[in-house]
Amino acid sequence: QEFLYHYSPHDHALERRATFSKFDNRLWRALNPGKYCGSSTNYTPSADAFVVIFTTVCWREEAKYGVRAYRYCQLDLGHALAG
């Protein structure tokens, strides 16, 4: 089974948001386009594979930073990826 989790900063824990009963190969191909250069269209990831997706809400930052909000969101993302 596959799961979708959300990080809760209040609890400093992962919250399970969704459970998928069957692996959707189309989603995995969309997230990993480099693995499909050849004719391999039936790729299934290993059991320990995972994907991390970072998102941001720029309008929240806009109240504090104004027009620089988008730039600061990108900078924060870079710091999160590097850390």
JOMO-V658649 format. One record per pair of residues at least 24 apart in sequence whose ideal C-beta (glycine too) atoms are under 6 Angstrom apart, sorted by the first residue. I is the first residue (numbers start at 1). GAP is how many residues later the second one is. D is the distance in Angstrom with one decimal. If there is no record, write none. Layout:
# JOMO-V658649
I/GAP/D
I/GAP/D
This chain:
# JOMO-V658649
54/26/6.0
